[in-house]
């Protein structure tokens, strides 16, 4: 089951923007499987972030490769997949596109204060709010050559997801 014509989707943005919530809702709405990219992090990455230490590119590469492979496998099987993944740098998105050239990035964007208040309200999450500024400084805007949509996180989840669905190919 599922929408076989749906391109692979990456719900992206910094921590606290709502990637998991929006990705899960999109999966339900579009009859597609949702996977939280955080679940694909090696334990060493989770431990590093829990200690308040930002990941470097070397830490992220195996994680991004695994996400890319998951996108490719699902596309090859004709079973669309939505993955929540920060995808902050162009080089990360290029790596993901290497595996899944048709991927569409859905960038959940918001101001620092909104993001910080959301992060501080979360319970039992390995990413401390102290890493938000590191993520914001790492975030590179999507290029015109990257299939994407920019979404304002100030919208409530239901209208936000409805807006995304209306803009998908």
Z-matrix of the N, CA and C atoms (Angstrom, degrees):
N
C 1 1.450
C 2 1.520 1 108.53
N 3 1.295 2 117.50 1 168.97
C 4 1.452 3 121.47 2 178.97
C 5 1.506 4 110.70 3 120.04
N 6 1.285 5 115.34 4 172.11
C 7 1.456 6 123.59 5 -178.09
C 8 1.525 7 108.38 6 -92.85
N 9 1.333 8 117.61 7 96.65
C 10 1.463 9 121.67 8 -174.31
C 11 1.519 10 112.97 9 -66.71
N 12 1.326 11 118.06 10 -18.65
C 13 1.462 12 121.04 11 -177.84
C 14 1.527 13 112.54 12 -91.75
N 15 1.311 14 117.17 13 -3.09
C 16 1.456 15 121.86 14 -179.79
C 17 1.527 16 109.62 15 -74.09
N 18 1.342 17 117.49 16 129.71
C 19 1.465 18 117.93 17 176.13
C 20 1.530 19 109.75 18 -71.47
N 21 1.328 20 117.42 19 161.53
C 22 1.465 21 118.42 20 173.87
C 23 1.529 22 108.86 21 -62.63
N 24 1.315 23 116.34 22 140.37
C 25 1.464 24 121.24 23 -177.93
C 26 1.514 25 110.28 24 -120.52
N 27 1.341 26 115.44 25 136.51
C 28 1.463 27 122.00 26 169.91
C 29 1.529 28 106.07 27 -114.11
N 30 1.325 29 115.86 28 118.63
C 31 1.462 30 120.99 29 172.99
C 32 1.517 31 104.77 30 -89.54
N 33 1.338 32 116.21 31 113.46
C 34 1.465 33 120.70 32 -168.85
C 35 1.518 34 112.72 33 -123.12
N 36 1.321 35 114.14 34 166.47
C 37 1.452 36 122.78 35 177.26
C 38 1.519 37 109.57 36 143.23
N 39 1.313 38 114.88 37 177.51
C 40 1.461 39 120.03 38 -179.23
C 41 1.523 40 110.35 39 -72.62
N 42 1.293 41 115.78 40 167.95
C 43 1.452 42 121.68 41 178.76
C 44 1.530 43 109.73 42 -59.20
N 45 1.323 44 116.10 43 140.02
C 46 1.461 45 121.13 44 177.53
C 47 1.516 46 114.39 45 91.56
N 48 1.336 47 118.09 46 -3.55
C 49 1.472 48 119.62 47 -176.76
C 50 1.525 49 112.31 48 -81.04
N 51 1.328 50 118.47 49 -14.23
C 52 1.460 51 120.84 50 177.72
C 53 1.518 52 114.41 51 105.11
N 54 1.331 53 117.39 52 21.75
C 55 1.464 54 120.78 53 -177.24
C 56 1.529 55 112.62 54 -55.07
N 57 1.324 56 117.14 55 -47.74
C 58 1.470 57 120.61 56 -176.50
C 59 1.526 58 111.09 57 -67.07
N 60 1.310 59 116.95 58 -43.95
C 61 1.467 60 120.83 59 179.81
C 62 1.519 61 110.92 60 -62.62
N 63 1.329 62 116.34 61 -50.71
C 64 1.462 63 120.89 62 -177.94
C 65 1.525 64 110.52 63 -66.67
N 66 1.327 65 117.42 64 -42.82
C 67 1.458 66 120.55 65 179.26
C 68 1.517 67 112.13 66 -60.11
N 69 1.315 68 116.57 67 -43.70
C 70 1.461 69 121.49 68 179.02
C 71 1.531 70 110.76 69 -63.65
N 72 1.321 71 116.58 70 -44.00
C 73 1.464 72 120.58 71 178.91
C 74 1.528 73 111.07 72 -64.86
N 75 1.329 74 117.19 73 -39.93
C 76 1.466 75 120.50 74 177.05
C 77 1.524 76 110.63 75 -62.68
N 78 1.331 77 116.32 76 -41.80
C 79 1.455 78 120.27 77 178.57
C 80 1.523 79 111.49 78 -57.37
N 81 1.331 80 116.40 79 -45.83
C 82 1.460 81 120.50 80 178.54
C 83 1.525 82 111.02 81 -64.39
N 84 1.305 83 116.17 82 -47.07
C 85 1.479 84 121.79 83 -175.94
C 86 1.525 85 111.60 84 -65.61
N 87 1.339 86 117.50 85 -35.61
C 88 1.462 87 121.67 86 -174.35
C 89 1.536 88 113.34 87 -102.04
N 90 1.317 89 117.43 88 5.83
C 91 1.471 90 122.51 89 -177.96
C 92 1.526 91 110.43 90 53.49
N 93 1.327 92 115.40 91 47.55
C 94 1.462 93 122.26 92 179.24
C 95 1.523 94 108.60 93 -125.89
N 96 1.312 95 116.16 94 154.17
C 97 1.459 96 120.87 95 178.39
C 98 1.526 97 109.14 96 -75.73
N 99 1.329 98 115.74 97 139.75
C 100 1.467 99 121.62 98 176.49
C 101 1.519 100 108.83 99 -114.42
N 102 1.333 101 114.72 100 138.35
C 103 1.464 102 120.74 101 175.94
C 104 1.526 103 107.36 102 -133.50
N 105 1.311 104 116.14 103 132.05
C 106 1.458 105 120.37 104 176.51
C 107 1.525 106 108.03 105 -83.48
N 108 1.320 107 116.62 106 119.84
C 109 1.457 108 121.25 107 -179.66
C 110 1.520 109 112.61 108 -57.47
N 111 1.336 110 117.29 109 -28.16
C 112 1.468 111 119.97 110 178.14
C 113 1.524 112 111.43 111 -58.32
N 114 1.333 113 116.49 112 -31.45
C 115 1.460 114 120.22 113 -179.47
C 116 1.526 115 112.21 114 -69.14
N 117 1.323 116 116.82 115 -16.55
C 118 1.463 117 121.21 116 -179.01
C 119 1.529 118 113.02 117 -94.29
N 120 1.348 119 116.85 118 -4.09
C 121 1.467 120 120.03 119 177.06
C 122 1.527 121 110.15 120 -66.78
N 123 1.315 122 117.24 121 136.77
C 124 1.466 123 118.90 122 171.40
C 125 1.536 124 109.27 123 -63.38
N 126 1.306 125 116.06 124 153.35
C 127 1.473 126 120.38 125 -179.57
C 128 1.528 127 112.04 126 -56.70
N 129 1.323 128 117.75 127 -34.55
C 130 1.467 129 120.61 128 179.89
C 131 1.539 130 110.61 129 -62.06
N 132 1.333 131 117.22 130 -37.72
C 133 1.463 132 120.30 131 177.53
C 134 1.524 133 110.86 132 -65.99
N 135 1.327 134 116.47 133 -44.31
C 136 1.464 135 120.35 134 -179.67
C 137 1.533 136 110.11 135 -62.09
N 138 1.318 137 116.58 136 -41.45
C 139 1.465 138 120.52 137 -179.95
C 140 1.524 139 110.61 138 -64.07
N 141 1.312 140 116.43 139 -41.51
C 142 1.466 141 121.04 140 179.90
C 143 1.531 142 110.41 141 -62.37
N 144 1.346 143 116.19 142 -47.45
C 145 1.464 144 119.67 143 -179.62
C 146 1.524 145 111.18 144 -66.05
N 147 1.332 146 117.08 145 -39.56
C 148 1.467 147 120.66 146 178.57
C 149 1.520 148 111.22 147 -59.66
N 150 1.331 149 116.00 148 -30.59
C 151 1.465 150 121.23 149 179.12
C 152 1.531 151 111.45 150 -82.95
N 153 1.340 152 117.05 151 2.55
C 154 1.462 153 120.85 152 178.75
C 155 1.518 154 113.80 153 81.72
N 156 1.332 155 116.59 154 17.27
C 157 1.473 156 120.93 155 -178.61
C 158 1.532 157 108.13 156 -102.53
N 159 1.337 158 117.44 157 120.29
C 160 1.465 159 119.11 158 179.43
C 161 1.527 160 111.35 159 -64.55
N 162 1.318 161 115.59 160 145.97
C 163 1.463 162 120.26 161 175.49
C 164 1.522 163 109.14 162 -74.02
N 165 1.335 164 115.76 163 148.29
C 166 1.466 165 118.97 164 173.35
C 167 1.527 166 108.25 165 -103.58
N 168 1.319 167 115.92 166 177.68
C 169 1.466 168 119.92 167 -176.32
C 170 1.526 169 111.68 168 -60.64
N 171 1.325 170 117.07 169 -35.62
C 172 1.462 171 120.83 170 179.31
C 173 1.533 172 110.76 171 -64.48
N 174 1.346 173 116.65 172 -37.88
C 175 1.467 174 120.83 173 177.06
C 176 1.531 175 110.66 174 -66.09
N 177 1.309 176 116.10 175 -39.54
C 178 1.462 177 121.13 176 -173.35
C 179 1.527 178 114.18 177 -77.46
N 180 1.325 179 117.32 178 -28.06
C 181 1.472 180 119.37 179 -172.04
C 182 1.533 181 113.77 180 -56.21
N 183 1.341 182 120.64 181 -50.93
C 184 1.473 183 119.04 182 -179.80
C 185 1.536 184 112.10 183 -62.09
N 186 1.317 185 116.27 184 -34.22
C 187 1.466 186 121.72 185 178.26
C 188 1.523 187 110.06 186 -65.39
N 189 1.319 188 117.34 187 -47.35
C 190 1.462 189 121.45 188 179.48
C 191 1.531 190 111.24 189 -65.22
N 192 1.334 191 116.75 190 -38.12
C 193 1.463 192 120.34 191 177.07
C 194 1.530 193 110.30 192 -61.41
N 195 1.320 194 116.85 193 -41.58
C 196 1.467 195 120.70 194 179.36
C 197 1.531 196 110.53 195 -64.90
N 198 1.322 197 117.24 196 -41.37
C 199 1.473 198 120.50 197 177.23
C 200 1.526 199 109.69 198 -63.21
N 201 1.317 200 116.95 199 -44.40
C 202 1.459 201 120.71 200 178.44
C 203 1.521 202 112.34 201 -59.89
N 204 1.336 203 116.41 202 -43.19
C 205 1.467 204 120.29 203 178.65
C 206 1.526 205 111.35 204 -64.03
N 207 1.338 206 116.38 205 -38.70
C 208 1.472 207 119.97 206 178.21
C 209 1.529 208 110.57 207 -63.94
N 210 1.327 209 117.11 208 -41.15
C 211 1.470 210 120.66 209 177.08
C 212 1.526 211 110.83 210 -62.07
N 213 1.328 212 116.26 211 -44.55
C 214 1.462 213 121.48 212 -178.70
C 215 1.528 214 110.80 213 -64.02
N 216 1.333 215 117.06 214 -46.15
C 217 1.474 216 120.50 215 -179.76
C 218 1.523 217 111.08 216 -59.62
N 219 1.322 218 116.38 217 -43.86
C 220 1.465 219 119.43 218 -178.24
C 221 1.524 220 110.55 219 -68.03
N 222 1.325 221 116.72 220 -38.61
C 223 1.462 222 120.20 221 179.24
C 224 1.529 223 109.91 222 -66.00
N 225 1.326 224 117.17 223 -43.64
C 226 1.463 225 121.66 224 178.58
C 227 1.533 226 111.32 225 -61.39
N 228 1.330 227 116.35 226 -32.38
C 229 1.462 228 121.13 227 -179.29
C 230 1.530 229 111.98 228 -85.32
N 231 1.336 230 117.52 229 -3.59
C 232 1.465 231 120.36 230 -178.51
C 233 1.514 232 112.73 231 70.61
N 234 1.325 233 116.75 232 25.22
C 235 1.464 234 122.55 233 -179.39
C 236 1.524 235 108.16 234 -120.62
N 237 1.324 236 117.82 235 97.20
C 238 1.464 237 120.17 236 -175.35
C 239 1.531 238 112.85 237 -55.98
N 240 1.323 239 113.81 238 147.15
C 241 1.453 240 120.80 239 -177.54
C 242 1.519 241 109.18 240 -131.63
N 243 1.323 242 114.82 241 139.41
C 244 1.455 243 122.89 242 174.45
C 245 1.521 244 106.02 243 -115.68
N 246 1.332 245 116.47 244 127.18
C 247 1.465 246 119.95 245 179.80
C 248 1.523 247 109.18 246 -125.10
N 249 1.318 248 115.87 247 134.10
C 250 1.460 249 121.90 248 171.60
C 251 1.520 250 107.35 249 -84.99
N 252 1.334 251 116.57 250 122.21
C 253 1.467 252 122.01 251 -177.40
C 254 1.517 253 107.72 252 -155.11
N 255 1.309 254 117.27 253 133.00
C 256 1.469 255 120.07 254 -176.88
C 257 1.526 256 112.73 255 -57.81
N 258 1.326 257 118.67 256 -42.07
C 259 1.479 258 123.24 257 176.94
C 260 1.530 259 112.03 258 45.05
N 261 1.321 260 116.36 259 48.82
C 262 1.462 261 121.05 260 -170.63
C 263 1.527 262 114.90 261 -71.27
N 264 1.321 263 117.53 262 -34.12
C 265 1.469 264 120.18 263 -176.04
C 266 1.521 265 111.27 264 -105.01
N 267 1.320 266 114.44 265 151.78
C 268 1.463 267 120.14 266 176.46
C 269 1.528 268 110.27 267 -57.15
N 270 1.329 269 117.51 268 -41.87
C 271 1.472 270 119.98 269 -178.90
C 272 1.532 271 111.27 270 -61.15
N 273 1.339 272 117.88 271 -34.20
C 274 1.467 273 121.11 272 177.81
C 275 1.529 274 109.75 273 -67.20
N 276 1.324 275 114.98 274 -44.13
C 277 1.470 276 119.26 275 -179.51
C 278 1.530 277 110.79 276 -67.34
N 279 1.339 278 116.37 277 -35.37
C 280 1.469 279 119.91 278 176.20
C 281 1.527 280 110.27 279 -61.59
N 282 1.325 281 116.74 280 -41.90
C 283 1.462 282 121.14 281 178.68
C 284 1.530 283 110.19 282 -62.72
N 285 1.324 284 116.87 283 -43.67
C 286 1.464 285 120.63 284 178.81
C 287 1.526 286 110.84 285 -64.05
N 288 1.341 287 116.41 286 -40.74
C 289 1.468 288 120.85 287 179.07
C 290 1.532 289 111.15 288 -67.43
N 291 1.324 290 117.20 289 -28.34
C 292 1.464 291 120.66 290 176.49
C 293 1.537 292 109.62 291 -58.21
N 294 1.320 293 116.58 292 -40.15
C 295 1.466 294 121.99 293 179.37
C 296 1.532 295 111.93 294 -80.95
N 297 1.315 296 117.09 295 -36.84
C 298 1.471 297 122.22 296 -174.77
C 299 1.532 298 108.77 297 -136.42
N 300 1.335 299 117.32 298 82.90
C 301 1.469 300 121.07 299 -174.50
C 302 1.534 301 114.86 300 -58.24
N 303 1.337 302 117.50 301 -25.09
C 304 1.467 303 120.39 302 -177.93
C 305 1.525 304 113.82 303 -88.98
N 306 1.323 305 117.88 304 3.50
C 307 1.459 306 120.88 305 -175.64
C 308 1.529 307 111.07 306 -57.43
N 309 1.342 308 114.54 307 140.68
C 310 1.460 309 121.93 308 174.96
C 311 1.536 310 106.81 309 -112.27
N 312 1.331 311 115.67 310 128.70
C 313 1.466 312 121.53 311 178.88
C 314 1.521 313 108.83 312 -94.30
N 315 1.326 314 116.17 313 125.29
C 316 1.460 315 121.95 314 176.46
C 317 1.517 316 105.85 315 -107.02
N 318 1.344 317 115.57 316 102.55
C 319 1.467 318 121.20 317 -174.37
C 320 1.520 319 109.61 318 -90.06
N 321 1.330 320 115.77 319 111.88
C 322 1.462 321 122.18 320 175.68
C 323 1.524 322 107.48 321 -85.28
N 324 1.307 323 115.47 322 111.89
C 325 1.462 324 120.75 323 -171.51
C 326 1.525 325 111.61 324 -116.47
N 327 1.341 326 115.15 325 139.73
C 328 1.457 327 120.22 326 178.71
C 329 1.513 328 110.86 327 -158.04
N 330 1.313 329 115.57 328 167.08
C 331 1.461 330 119.70 329 -179.73
C 332 1.531 331 110.33 330 -79.15
N 333 1.329 332 115.85 331 161.18
C 334 1.460 333 122.63 332 -174.49
C 335 1.527 334 112.36 333 -56.39
N 336 1.340 335 117.72 334 -43.75
C 337 1.467 336 120.65 335 -176.35
C 338 1.528 337 111.41 336 -63.98
N 339 1.335 338 117.30 337 -42.97
C 340 1.467 339 120.85 338 177.82
C 341 1.525 340 110.14 339 -61.61
N 342 1.320 341 115.78 340 -45.77
C 343 1.465 342 120.58 341 -179.85
C 344 1.528 343 111.47 342 -62.26
N 345 1.331 344 116.18 343 -44.99
C 346 1.461 345 120.86 344 -178.94
C 347 1.528 346 111.35 345 -62.63
N 348 1.317 347 117.61 346 -42.64
C 349 1.467 348 119.84 347 -179.54
C 350 1.531 349 110.47 348 -66.45
N 351 1.324 350 117.46 349 -35.85
C 352 1.464 351 120.08 350 176.74
C 353 1.526 352 111.01 351 -66.61
N 354 1.329 353 116.71 352 -43.86
C 355 1.466 354 119.83 353 -179.68
C 356 1.523 355 111.18 354 -63.51
N 357 1.322 356 116.64 355 -40.59
C 358 1.458 357 120.22 356 -179.06
C 359 1.524 358 112.40 357 -68.76
N 360 1.337 359 117.42 358 -21.93
C 361 1.461 360 121.24 359 -179.69
C 362 1.533 361 112.45 360 -84.87
N 363 1.336 362 117.16 361 -13.43
C 364 1.468 363 120.09 362 -177.50
C 365 1.521 364 110.74 363 -77.00
N 366 1.319 365 114.21 364 149.37
C 367 1.460 366 120.48 365 176.39
C 368 1.522 367 109.12 366 -117.11
N 369 1.302 368 116.49 367 146.26
C 370 1.465 369 122.71 368 173.60
C 371 1.528 370 113.48 369 56.48
N 372 1.307 371 116.99 370 42.29
C 373 1.456 372 120.43 371 175.88
C 374 1.520 373 107.77 372 -114.16
N 375 1.344 374 115.90 373 139.31
C 376 1.461 375 119.42 374 -174.15
C 377 1.520 376 113.09 375 -74.50
N 378 1.334 377 118.94 376 -15.35
C 379 1.463 378 121.58 377 -176.31
C 380 1.531 379 110.24 378 -93.45
N 381 1.336 380 117.72 379 109.16
C 382 1.462 381 119.46 380 179.85
C 383 1.533 382 111.52 381 -75.50
N 384 1.327 383 115.90 382 150.98
C 385 1.467 384 120.43 383 -179.13
C 386 1.528 385 111.81 384 -63.42
N 387 1.320 386 117.47 385 -17.71
C 388 1.462 387 120.37 386 178.75
C 389 1.533 388 112.12 387 -64.29
N 390 1.326 389 117.52 388 -17.38
C 391 1.467 390 120.52 389 -179.93
C 392 1.530 391 112.95 390 -91.73
N 393 1.340 392 117.97 391 -1.14
C 394 1.464 393 120.04 392 -178.10
C 395 1.529 394 112.12 393 -59.07
N 396 1.328 395 117.63 394 -47.20
C 397 1.467 396 119.55 395 -177.85
C 398 1.526 397 111.77 396 -61.97
N 399 1.329 398 116.36 397 -36.49
C 400 1.460 399 120.51 398 176.34
C 401 1.533 400 109.99 399 -61.49
N 402 1.320 401 116.64 400 -43.29
C 403 1.459 402 120.27 401 179.68
C 404 1.531 403 111.23 402 -66.72
N 405 1.321 404 116.86 403 -42.87
C 406 1.468 405 119.88 404 -179.88
C 407 1.526 406 111.39 405 -62.81
N 408 1.336 407 116.92 406 -36.95
C 409 1.468 408 118.94 407 179.78
C 410 1.530 409 111.54 408 -74.57
N 411 1.333 410 117.51 409 -23.79
C 412 1.462 411 122.00 410 178.95
C 413 1.530 412 111.31 411 -81.43
N 414 1.326 413 117.42 412 -29.23
C 415 1.467 414 122.37 413 -174.58
C 416 1.530 415 111.85 414 -58.16
N 417 1.320 416 115.81 415 123.33
C 418 1.462 417 122.28 416 176.35
C 419 1.523 418 107.90 417 -109.34
N 420 1.342 419 117.58 418 130.99
C 421 1.465 420 120.31 419 -178.88
C 422 1.531 421 111.27 420 -59.80
N 423 1.313 422 115.02 421 149.04
C 424 1.464 423 119.96 422 177.34
C 425 1.519 424 109.43 423 -69.81
N 426 1.326 425 115.51 424 143.78
C 427 1.456 426 121.45 425 179.19
C 428 1.520 427 111.16 426 -87.18
N 429 1.326 428 115.87 427 161.34
C 430 1.459 429 120.67 428 179.76
C 431 1.532 430 111.35 429 -63.47
N 432 1.317 431 116.98 430 -21.49
C 433 1.471 432 121.12 431 179.63
C 434 1.530 433 112.42 432 -88.03
N 435 1.334 434 118.03 433 1.31
C 436 1.460 435 121.83 434 177.91
C 437 1.536 436 108.01 435 -102.03
N 438 1.335 437 116.99 436 125.97
C 439 1.467 438 120.19 437 177.43
C 440 1.521 439 107.42 438 -66.11
N 441 1.336 440 115.27 439 117.99
C 442 1.460 441 117.55 440 -176.95
C 443 1.521 442 111.70 441 -160.70
N 444 1.321 443 114.00 442 168.88
C 445 1.461 444 121.91 443 167.59
C 446 1.519 445 107.42 444 -140.33
N 447 1.312 446 114.82 445 142.97
C 448 1.459 447 122.38 446 178.55
C 449 1.525 448 107.41 447 -100.07
N 450 1.336 449 117.34 448 129.03
C 451 1.450 450 122.15 449 -175.08
C 452 1.530 451 109.28 450 -126.72
N 453 1.320 452 116.69 451 132.04
C 454 1.467 453 122.85 452 -178.87
C 455 1.525 454 109.89 453 -83.88
N 456 1.332 455 116.96 454 119.56
C 457 1.465 456 121.00 455 -175.91
C 458 1.529 457 113.40 456 -74.92
N 459 1.323 458 117.51 457 -2.19
C 460 1.465 459 118.06 458 176.06
C 461 1.528 460 111.36 459 -72.00
N 462 1.338 461 116.95 460 -16.94
C 463 1.466 462 120.33 461 175.57
C 464 1.520 463 109.38 462 -70.29
N 465 1.316 464 116.05 463 147.71
C 466 1.466 465 120.44 464 173.93
C 467 1.531 466 108.47 465 -65.69
N 468 1.328 467 117.89 466 153.52
C 469 1.463 468 120.48 467 -175.00
C 470 1.537 469 115.11 468 -53.83
N 471 1.323 470 118.77 469 -45.10
C 472 1.466 471 119.63 470 -176.92
C 473 1.525 472 112.71 471 -61.64
N 474 1.345 473 119.48 472 -53.06
C 475 1.470 474 117.95 473 178.13
C 476 1.535 475 113.03 474 -66.17
N 477 1.314 476 116.83 475 -30.16
C 478 1.458 477 120.62 476 177.73
C 479 1.538 478 109.52 477 -62.62
N 480 1.329 479 116.84 478 -48.99
C 481 1.459 480 121.65 479 179.94
C 482 1.527 481 110.47 480 -65.54
N 483 1.320 482 117.24 481 -40.91
C 484 1.472 483 120.77 482 178.54
C 485 1.535 484 110.07 483 -60.57
N 486 1.338 485 116.85 484 -41.17
C 487 1.455 486 121.04 485 178.07
C 488 1.523 487 112.36 486 -63.44
N 489 1.323 488 116.61 487 -41.08
C 490 1.469 489 120.65 488 177.92
C 491 1.526 490 109.34 489 -62.35
N 492 1.311 491 116.64 490 -48.41
C 493 1.472 492 120.66 491 -178.05
C 494 1.519 493 111.76 492 -59.41
N 495 1.314 494 116.74 493 -37.79
C 496 1.466 495 120.08 494 -178.62
C 497 1.535 496 112.03 495 -70.12
N 498 1.324 497 116.73 496 -19.75
C 499 1.474 498 120.85 497 -178.14
C 500 1.524 499 113.66 498 -99.54
N 501 1.326 500 117.75 499 -6.08
C 502 1.462 501 120.08 500 -179.90
C 503 1.519 502 111.07 501 -73.08
N 504 1.333 503 116.51 502 148.89
C 505 1.477 504 119.13 503 178.94
C 506 1.524 505 112.27 504 -65.96
